[in-house]
Amino acid sequence: MISFENVAYNYGGGELLSEMSLRLAPGSFHFLTGPSGAGKSTFLKLCYAELLPTAGHVTLFDREVRSLGRDEVALMRQRIGVVHQDCRFLDHLPLAANVTLPLTVSNREVSGQDLGDLLAWVGLRHLADALPPSLSGGERQRAALARAVIVDPEVILADEPTGNLDWEMSLRLLQLLVELNRMGKTIVVATHDLNLIRQAKSHVAARVLRIRNRRIQLAGADL
């Protein structure tokens, strides 16, 4: 589904990631850990072709990313939902319009029933007409998740989705991600919260990856 072969990435001031080889299999659940600045966000951007590797090969759905044109990348990204750390919204649009934005820009429609069901699933149906500035941190994160899954992607990438949430809300968001994984979605969550990972491992067969010294490692049981 997504594979890295000897991938490296250089920002210009030195190599950030090096010799990374792994495969994210369909239906798998991965946590990505590492200290601040280790390259977790960069790794996720490589996973959806926001960035191209400076060495090695990244393959998305059996296509090498360097072989893809702009339109092909856009189509590929419809198969990958991304929850950004900063929850980017258009503040002048109500929540429902923000959630459906990925469909709007690709000239696709969603029924009112399906949108209502999705907002109910993340616990936000009553806030469909609310503007983003009025939402709490937890509501924004759940709205971001709804926006990521509205295109029915095969892969969901979440960058520190619980970074600004309290423990109760973090567990609520984690449960939504676990449910998506049980539906067959491949999940990758970048996080520094080891307690969240320990909690998740009691509910899902999660693989823990750690970025250390520019390379990616299987963390194993010792977190």
C-alpha positions in Angstrom: 0.0 0.0 0.0 2.7 2.5 1.1 6.3 1.4 1.0 9.7 3.0 1.5 12.9 1.7 0.1 16.1 3.2 1.4 14.4 6.6 1.6 16.2 9.7 2.7 15.1 13.3 3.0 17.3 16.4 3.1 15.9 19.8 4.0 19.1 21.5 2.8 20.7 21.9 6.2 21.6 18.3 6.5 19.9 14.9 6.3 16.7 14.6 8.4 15.7 11.1 7.5 18.0 8.3 6.2 17.9 4.7 5.0 14.2 4.2 5.8 12.7 1.0 4.5 9.3 -0.3 5.6 5.9 -1.3 4.3 2.5 -0.1 5.6 0.2 -3.1 4.9 -3.5 -2.7 4.2 -5.5 -2.7 7.4 -2.5 -2.2 9.7 -2.3 0.3 12.6 1.0 2.1 13.3 2.1 4.6 15.8 5.1 6.8 14.9 7.1 8.2 17.8 10.3 10.1 18.2 11.5 13.4 19.8 10.4 16.8 18.6 12.2 17.6 15.3 13.0 13.9 14.6 11.0 14.0 11.3 7.6 12.6 12.1 5.7 15.2 10.2 8.2 14.9 7.3 7.6 11.1 7.2 3.9 11.6 7.0 4.3 14.2 4.1 6.4 11.6 2.3 3.5 9.1 2.7 1.1 11.3 0.8 3.6 12.9 -1.7 3.5 16.3 -0.2 7.3 15.9 -0.2 9.4 13.7 -2.5 12.4 11.8 -1.1 15.9 13.1 -1.9 17.0 9.5 -2.2 15.4 6.1 -2.4 11.9 5.2 -3.5 8.4 5.8 -2.1 5.6 3.7 -3.6 1.9 4.6 -3.1 -0.6 1.9 -4.2 2.0 0.3 -6.5 3.1 3.6 -8.1 6.4 5.2 -7.6 5.7 8.8 -6.5 8.3 10.3 -8.9 6.4 8.8 -11.8 3.2 10.6 -10.9 2.0 13.8 -12.6 0.1 16.5 -10.7 -3.3 15.1 -11.6 -2.3 11.6 -10.6 -1.0 12.8 -7.3 -4.3 14.6 -6.7 -6.2 11.3 -7.4 -3.8 9.4 -5.2 -4.5 11.7 -2.3 -8.2 11.0 -2.5 -7.2 7.5 -1.2 -5.4 9.0 1.8 -7.1 11.1 4.6 -4.8 13.4 6.5 -5.5 14.9 10.0 -3.1 17.9 10.3 -1.7 18.9 13.6 -3.0 22.5 13.3 -6.5 21.6 12.1 -6.8 24.0 9.2 -10.3 25.3 8.6 -12.0 28.1 6.7 -13.3 30.1 9.5 -16.1 31.8 7.5 -17.6 28.4 6.6 -19.8 26.4 9.0 -18.5 23.1 10.3 -20.5 21.0 7.8 -19.1 22.9 4.8 -15.5 22.5 6.2 -16.0 18.8 6.6 -17.3 18.4 3.0 -14.6 20.6 1.5 -12.6 17.6 0.1 -15.7 16.6 -1.9 -16.5 20.1 -3.0 -13.0 20.7 -4.5 -13.3 17.4 -6.4 -16.8 18.1 -7.7 -18.3 15.2 -5.7 -21.4 15.3 -3.5 -22.5 13.7 -0.3 -26.1 13.2 0.8 -27.4 15.0 3.8 -28.1 11.6 5.5 -24.5 10.5 5.0 -23.1 13.8 6.2 -25.4 13.7 9.2 -24.3 10.1 10.0 -20.6 11.1 9.8 -21.1 14.1 12.1 -23.0 12.0 14.5 -20.2 9.4 14.5 -17.7 12.0 15.7 -20.3 13.5 18.1 -20.7 16.8 16.2 -24.1 16.6 14.5 -25.4 19.4 16.8 -22.6 21.7 15.7 -23.1 21.3 11.9 -23.8 25.1 11.5 -21.2 26.3 14.0 -18.2 28.3 12.8 -14.7 26.9 13.5 -13.6 29.6 15.9 -16.4 28.6 18.3 -15.2 25.0 18.5 -13.2 23.6 21.3 -9.9 21.8 20.7 -11.5 18.4 20.9 -14.3 19.4 18.6 -11.8 20.7 16.1 -9.8 17.5 16.1 -13.0 15.4 15.6 -14.1 17.7 12.8 -10.6 17.3 11.2 -11.0 13.5 11.4 -14.5 13.7 9.9 -13.1 15.8 7.0 -10.3 13.2 6.5 -12.6 10.2 6.2 -15.5 11.8 4.2 -13.8 10.7 1.0 -13.7 7.1 2.3 -9.9 6.8 2.1 -8.0 3.6 2.4 -5.3 5.2 4.6 -5.6 7.8 7.4 -2.5 9.7 8.6 -2.8 11.7 11.8 -0.1 14.1 12.9 -0.2 14.6 16.7 -4.0 14.5 16.8 -4.2 14.5 20.6 -1.3 16.9 21.2 -3.6 19.7 22.7 -6.3 17.5 24.2 -7.0 16.3 27.7 -6.8 12.6 28.5 -10.5 11.9 28.2 -10.8 13.6 24.8 -7.6 11.8 23.6 -9.2 8.5 24.4 -12.3 9.5 22.6 -10.4 10.3 19.5 -8.3 7.2 19.8 -11.5 5.1 19.9 -12.6 6.6 16.6 -9.3 5.7 15.0 -9.6 2.2 16.4 -13.1 1.9 14.9 -11.8 3.0 11.5 -9.0 0.4 11.7 -11.6 -2.3 12.4 -13.4 -1.1 9.2 -10.2 -2.0 7.3 -8.5 1.4 7.2 -4.7 1.6 7.5 -3.9 4.0 10.3 -0.7 5.9 11.0 -0.6 8.2 14.1 2.4 10.4 14.9 2.5 11.0 18.6 4.8 11.7 21.5 2.2 10.4 24.0 3.4 6.9 25.1 0.5 6.5 27.5 -1.9 6.8 24.5 0.1 4.1 22.7 -0.1 1.8 25.7 -3.8 2.3 26.0 -4.3 1.6 22.3 -2.3 -1.6 22.4 -5.0 -3.1 24.6 -7.6 -2.5 21.9 -5.8 -3.0 18.6 -2.7 -4.8 17.2 -0.7 -1.6 16.8 2.9 -1.6 15.5 5.1 1.1 17.0 7.7 2.8 14.9 10.3 5.1 16.3 12.5 7.6 14.5 15.9 7.7 16.1 19.2 9.0 14.6 17.4 9.8 11.3 16.3 6.1 10.9 13.1 4.3 11.6 13.0 1.4 14.0 10.5 -1.1 15.3 10.1 0.0 18.9 9.0 -3.3 20.3 7.5 -3.8 23.7 9.8 -1.3 25.5 8.2 2.1 25.2 
